[in-house]
Amino acid sequence: MASMPADRSPDSTLALLREGYRFIGGRCDRYGTDIFQTRLLLEPTICLRGRPAAAIFYDPERFVRAGAAPKRMQRTLTGVGGVQGLDGAAHHDRKAMFMSIMTPSAVRQLGQLFDDEWRARVPAWERAGRVVLHDEVAPLLTRAVCAWAGVPLADTEVARRSAVMRSMIEGPTAFGPRHWRGRVGRRRGERWLGEVVERARVGVLPAPPGSALRAIAEHRDGRGQLLPRRIAAVELLNVLRPTVAVDRFVVFAALALHDHPQWRDQVRGDDDATECFVQEVRRYYPFFPVAAARVRRSFDWQGHHFPQGRRVLLDLYGTNHHEALWPEPEQFRPERFAGWRGDPYALVPQGGGEHLTGHRCAGEWITIELLKRAVTNLTTTMRYEVPPQDLAIDLRRMPALPPSGLVIADVRRTA
């Protein structure tokens, strides 16, 4: 049995927070391997990256999700009792509920709602002179996804609800005020949507057919029971919150257009080129840093032993930047996706494996649709300038974003 490389530190939690997205990949490079062991939050942890690692990580016979995510993540980002922490029949049942609302027509409908919100907002950007794109896109996504999901949202609520969901996204890896805002946001979000679900169940609030609200409020588990009110709220947030998180990818797409202006003409009016561009944005820029699981039962893989119950982290960012998968991974090259047929274990910004039964994000198709709409708007319906600002991405900060949020100026409508 081969000896697994190990971090020498008694606990590497502070190193993870200090090094961010490069924590796993940097050590893999140092040890000359795609696997090593360490201690995080005082618990023995195996870290992996690469396609073979992703393929084994998403094998339900080898790994489970129950108890894998740290409590601080559940209490901010994902919620306690949501689909991300389920396994076996319970996971398949809950995942099927989500996939039932992710039809191609439904995804296009959400894209159109976002498109409408974007175009309606452009005149305000023209008048403003300068706007921070990150601050502007989150409310647009909040309006669009709430309308699509069947969740009522008054104009006076948009900023508050958008801020709540952004606090949850910011909270998991933070300490101090940013983390506590995420916890408060999680409680407020669950209370808000719990009331929405209850109103839909008693018939006070109409839940449109095919909507996320209706699917979740009426869903019955394998025992024929409705989801508890709080769990239903968690799952409804698992539709809304990840959609609002796409605001970061929109900023990255705008940054890519700024840094690689030759692609502005290539994506304009060309759906295939836009698809390639969007996929490279998702590969190249940092989004979720890692995914967590626990070993279902002890096994050996590539000469290494995985003891039952051991926590394992898959490096999503590192897999998306692995030289064995992506030649010149630090180069932004959308053309690499021309003719790409997809590989569920190679491109993993939102998890890997299969959509229908595995733990890959159910909303991945939504992300792609929304990004394509954003790229089209950035290149065809408006013109703008990018004034001097700090656009460097600090990979030590999770989740990452340019410090300026990407300021655009002198916006003009073109269509």
HELIX and SHEET records of a PDB file:
HELIX    1   1 THR A   13  GLU A   19  1                                   7    
HELIX    2   2 GLY A   20  ARG A   22  5                                   3    
HELIX    3   3 PHE A   23  TYR A   31  1                                   9    
HELIX    4   4 ARG A   51  PHE A   57  1                                   7    
HELIX    5   5 LYS A   71  MET A   73  1                                   3    
HELIX    6   6 GLN A   74  THR A   78  3                                   5    
HELIX    7   7 VAL A   83  GLY A   85  5                                   3    
HELIX    8   8 GLY A   88  MET A   99  1                                  12    
HELIX    9   9 PRO A  104  ALA A  128  1                                  25    
HELIX   10  10 LEU A  133  ALA A  149  1                                  17    
HELIX   11  11 ASP A  155  GLU A  157  5                                   3    
HELIX   12  12 VAL A  158  GLU A  170  1                                  13    
HELIX   13  13 PRO A  177  ARG A  201  1                                  25    
HELIX   14  14 ALA A  212  GLU A  218  1                                   7    
HELIX   15  15 ARG A  229  VAL A  244  1                                  16    
HELIX   16  16 VAL A  246  ASP A  259  1                                  14    
HELIX   17  17 GLN A  262  VAL A  267  1                                   6    
HELIX   18  18 ASP A  271  TYR A  284  1                                  14    
HELIX   19  19 LEU A  316  ASN A  320  1                                   5    
HELIX   20  20 PRO A  334  PHE A  337  5                                   4    
HELIX   21  21 GLU A  364  THR A  376  1                                  13    
HELIX   22  22 ASN A  377  THR A  381  3                                   5    
SHEET    1   A 5 ILE A  35  LEU A  40  0                                        
SHEET    2   A 5 GLU A  43  LEU A  48 -1                                        
SHEET    3   A 5 ARG A 311  ASP A 315  1                                        
SHEET    4   A 5 VAL A 290  VAL A 295 -1                                        
SHEET    5   A 5 PHE A  63  VAL A  64 -1                                        
SHEET    1   B 3 ARG A 130  VAL A 132  0                                        
SHEET    2   B 3 VAL A 407  ARG A 413 -1                                        
SHEET    3   B 3 MET A 382  GLU A 385 -1                                        
SHEET    1   C 2 PHE A 299  TRP A 301  0                                        
SHEET    2   C 2 HIS A 304  PHE A 306 -1                                        
END                                                                             
